[in-house]
Amino acid sequence: MIGPQPSAQPQGPSPGAKAQEPLEVAKEGGAAGQRAKQPASAGPAAALELEGSPCLGRVVRFLLPHTAIEAPLPQEEEQQFYRGLERLLGPKQGCFGQLFAAAGWADVTEDRFLRKLLVREGQGEASRPQPGQEVTVKLLGVLEDGSLVEKDPMLTFTLEQGDVIQALELGVQSMQLGEVSFLLTSFQYAYGHLGRDPDIPSDASLLYEVTLLQIRDSPDLGLLPPSTRISLSKQKRERGNFHFEREEYQWAMQSYQLALGILDSPGAVPPSPEEEEELQEHQVKCLNNCAAAQLKLQLFEEVLASCSAVLHIDPDNVKALYRKGKLLSERGEDQEAMKILKRALQLEPTTKAIHAELSKLAKRQKGQAERPAPTDVGDLVQPAACQSRWMDPNDPQPFKDTS
């Protein structure tokens, strides 16, 4: 009998997974707002973590009005779902491999690692969603052992903005409004080698039943009140943290930039002084997290721009001061770097990473002053060519470049 099975011991992160720093997490509602556990040795460096929780295992739920639908009771819905799986797989479990080669399934991707089986037709080709539109789906998903690991009666997300796994992005774009389909995905289009702690192991295939309930154009941000724009921006930032934790830095940066765009949109309703302050607070968080992702991608000019934007809003932001000072030091702009890092130290005198960077900078300046003048052009070393802990991805850095 296929159905919920006793869960195995939760698997920890795969060997390639790194415990990135989920920084400064404020409770923003539900499991997604809980502060991620930090290592006991984090010390003062914890002050430079990502803004917002990593939101591991969560997908974006936009807080916009939805069309009400009548759905079966949860227990009845799950029973119907498992009966459908029994008809599909037979009484045995662990048969996903056969489905990847089975007749009757349509290939969503050419590699046949994402396949779709139509259960109920939709409203025609003209009703397919387009990139950039918002969709609402009903979702149930199981592992190969029958464990129910995904369930959402009304999941809303924007297509091609990295809000959900690729299997749902691509699968839903192939559907029609009102359509019900099974989506079978290998780990490449789901949760990859890392899995999703604690319920989805590494390299796991998943089988979803998806119903496309609603399609609509994305809202005009200019017509949304400040409170709604702040809420949408939080969700984008949390999704960026999810990608960052998985070392998907390009997707993380995109999510942070989308979050910034929502906050920066001029609204028809002027914000109150309190809302304006909150908007700026979230802009700072998004910019700092964006700088962290840009560092991982070695986009150093973009890092400087992000840090400067933070300091324009909050001149005493230690995270931005540290990053900017460190990067300027690595570029050989010692005088400006020293000034910025000293200001950071005044604000947080106990942060060891700032002390270390100032010490390194002071030693280099002293060494340059004591070094005899070069007699040959081969003795000249440009500051940017100096050995750089900032540029070396293998070097354990005190702030992990993700403050």
N, C-alpha and C positions, 0 to 999 in steps of 0.2 A: 504494500500500500504506500503510495507516494504521499508525503505530507511532512509537516514539521518534524525534524529529527532532533534527538538530544544533541546539543552543541558540543563540539570538541573543545579542548582547552584552547583559549584564544591564542593565536599565533602572534608573536612579537614582530617588530619590523624586520624586513628582509635585511641581509647583510649589507646591501647597498644603501639602506635608508639612513639618513642622518637626522639627528635631533636638532633641527633648526630652532631658532629662538622665536617663539610666538610672543611678541612683546606687548607690554602694557595693555592687558585685556580688561576691558570694562564689561560688566555683565550687561548684555544687550538683549536678553530674552532667550529662554530655552537653552538647550544644550549647546547651541552655537555660541552662547555668550559666556560659557564657563572658562575660567582661567586655566590655560594649559599648565600642567605640572612642569616645574623647572628643576634642573639638576641642582643638588645641594651645593655644588661647587660654583654655581653661576656667579655668585658674588655681585659686585657692583656692575658687572657687564650686563646684567639683566635689564638695566636701565635703557639699553640700546636695542631692545628686541623689536620685532614687528608689532605694529599697532593693530590690535584686534586679535581675536582667537583664530587658530588655524582652521577651525571648522571642518576637521577631518571627517569624512564620511557623510557630509551634509551637502545638499544641493540648494540652490537659491530658491527661495519662496518669496515672490514679489507680493508686497502688501497692497495690491490693487483690487478693486471690486471684481468679483467673479459672477458669472451667470450661475444661478442655483440649479443644481441637478439632484434628482432622486437617485440614491444609490442603495444597493442591498446592505443589510447589516454586515458589519465586518466579518463575523464568523461565517455567515452565509456566503459572502463574497469569496473568502478564502477557500471554502469548500468547493464552490463552483470552479475556482481557478485550478485546484488540485485535481478535480475530476477531468478538466480539460487536459492537464498534463498527463494523466493516466491514459486518456484516449490517444495522446500524441506519442508517448513513450512506452506504453504498456505498463504492466505492474512492476517492472524492475526499474531501478535507478541507475545512474551513472552511464546513461546512453547518449550523452551530448555528442560524442565523437561520431556516432552514426548519423546524427542530424546534419552535421557539417557536410556530409556527402549525400544526403537523402534527396530524392526527387520531390518535386512539388514546392520546394523552397526557392524564393527569388534571392539573388545575390545583390546585396546593397553595395558591396565593395568588390572590386575585381579579384582580390585575393581570397574571396570566399570565407573570410574570417568574420564577416557580419552578414547574416542572412535573415530573411523575413518570410513568414508564412501567414497568408491572409486568412483571417477568421471571419470577418464581416466586412463587406465592401463599404466604402464611404460615399461621399456625395459627388464624385466625379473629379476629373483631372484639374478642373478650374479651381477646385477647393484646396489644392495643395498649399501648404505654407511656404513663404518666401524668406530668404535670409533677412534678418533684422526685425521680423515680426515676432510678436509674443504668442506663445502657444500654451495651452493648458491640457495636460494629459492625466489620465488615471493609470497608475503604474503598480505592477506587482512583479517581483523578480526573485528567482531562486538560484541557488548553487546546484551543482551536479548531484549532490547528496540529498536534495530536496529541501534544504534549509531556506526559509523565507528571509531574505536579507534586504529587500527593497519593498516598500509599500507606501504609496501616497495617493489619496483619492483625487487630489487636485494640485498637481505640481505645475507651476507656471515658470517659464523661462524664456529668454530671448535667444533666437537662433543665431549661431555663429558668434557668440560672445563668450564662449568658454564657461558657461554657467553649469553645464552638466557634462557627463562623460561623452566621448565621441559616438558611442553606440546610439545614444539617444539623440544627439545632434543630427547624425546622418540618417538614422532610422525614421525619425519623425518627419524629416524633410521628404521622405519617400512616401508618406502616408497622405490620405485624403481626410477631410473633416468627417468625423463620425466613424472612421475606420477602426477596426479592432484587429490587431496583428500580434503574432509572436515574433520577438526579436531574439535571435541567438547570436551571442557575441563571444569571441575569444578574448583573452586578457588584453590583447593589443588595443582593443577599442573600449575596454572597460577600465579596470584599476591596475593594469600592468603588473610589473614584477613586484611592486611594493604591496599590492593588495590594499585593503582598507581595514585598519585595526579597529575593533577586534573581530569583526565578523566575516570579512572576505579575505581568504588567504592569497598568497602570491600566485600569479599566473593562473587565476581562476576564470573559467568560462561562466557566463550567466545566461539565463533564459528569462526574458521578460514577456509579460502580456501588457500591451500598451493600447489604450483607447485615446484617440485624439478628440478632445471635447470641444476645444475652442481655438480660434485663430483671430488675432486682431492686430492692428498696427500698433507700434510702440507709442506710448503717450507723448504728447508734446510737452517737453520738459518745462517750457516757458509758462505753461498753464498750471503746473503743479505747485502747490504751496510749499514753502521751505521745509516743513516737517516731513513731507512725503519725499522730497528730493534727498534729504538727509538719510531717511530710511533706505531708499534705493541705493544710495552711495555706500552705506554700511554693508549691504549685501554683496555689492561688487568687491568691496575691499576684503571681506571675509573669503570670498571665492579666490581672490588673489593670494591670500594667505594659504589656502588649501593647495594651490599650485606651487607656491614657494616651498612649502614643506616637502613636496614631492620633487623638488629641484627642477620644476618646469618653469624656469625663470622668464621665458618669453611670454608664456600665457599669464604668469603672475603680473608682469609689467603691463600687459594689455588690460587686465582687470583693474589694476590701480589707476591706469589712465582713463578708463571708462568711468570709474568712480569719481575722479577729478572732474571729468566733463559734466557729470550730473550736477556736481556742486557749483561749478563755474557758470552754468547756464543762467542767463538773466531771467528772472521770474516776473510774471505779471503782477504777483502779489509781493510788495516789498517786505523783507524780513523785519521782525521786531529786533530791538537791540539784543535780546537774549538769543534769538535765532541766528542773528548775524555772528555772534560770538561762537555759537555751536557750529555754524558753517565753517568758520575759520579753523576751529579745533579739528574738524574732520579733514579739511584741506591739508593741514599739517601732517596728520596721520598718513593720509594717502601719499603725500610727497615724500615723506621719510621712507615709507615702504617701497615706493617707486625707486628711490635712490638705492635701497638695499638690493632690489632686483637688477638695477642697472650696473651695480658693482659686480654682481655675479656674471653679468654678460660683458664686463669690461668696457662699458660705454661711459668712459670717464668724463667726457665733456657734458654728457647728459646728467651725470651724477652732480657735477658742480652746479648745473642749472637748477636741478631739483633742490639742492641744499640752499642755494641763494634764494629760491622762491620761499622755502620754509623760513629763512631768516628775515625775509621781507615782512612776513606775517608775525613771526615770533623771534625777535633778535636774540633772545636768550635760550634758544632751543639747543640743548647740549648735544643731542644726536647729530643735528645738522652741523654744529660747530666742529665737533670731532671729525666727522667725515670730511668736511671741507678742508680743515686744517691738515689732516693726514694726507689727503690727495695733493694739496698744494706743496706739502713737504716732499712728497715723492716726485713732484715735478720740478723740484729745485727752487721753489719760491719760498725760501726759508724765512725771510723777514715777515711776510704776510702770514705764513703758516704759524710762526711763533706767536704772533699777536692773537690769532684766532684760538689756538690751543690754550694759551694762558687764560683767555676769557672763559673757555670751557672749564678749566681747572678751578677758576674762582667760583663758578656756579656749582661744581661737583668736585670738591677737593679730595674726596675719598676714592674716586674712580681710578683704578690702577692703570687702565689702558691709556688714559690721558697722560698720566705720569710717565708711562713707558714711551709714548710717542714724543713727549717733550724731551725726555732724557736722550733718546736717539738723535733728535734734531740738534740738541746742544752738543753732543759728542761729535757729530758730523761737522758742525760749525767750528768747533775747537780744532779738529783735525785739519780742516781746510786752512785755518789761520796759521797753524804750526808747520804745514807742509811747505817745503822750499818751492820756489817758482819753477815751473817746468822748463826744461832746456830743449825738449824735443816735442814735436807735434804729437808723437805717439804717447806722450805722458798726459795729454789733455783728456779729461773724462767729462763728458756732458752730464749735468745733474740727472737728466731723465734717463740716462743709461746706467745709473748706479743700480746695484742690486736692490730690488724692491720687494719687500714683503707684501706690499699692497698688490703688486702685479702677479705674485706667485700663488697659484691656486692651491698648491700643496702645503703652504705654510700655515700652521695653526695660529690664527690671529685672535687676539683677546676678545674682539667684538664680533668675530665671525662675519664682519662686513654686513651685518643685517640689523643694525640698530634701529 
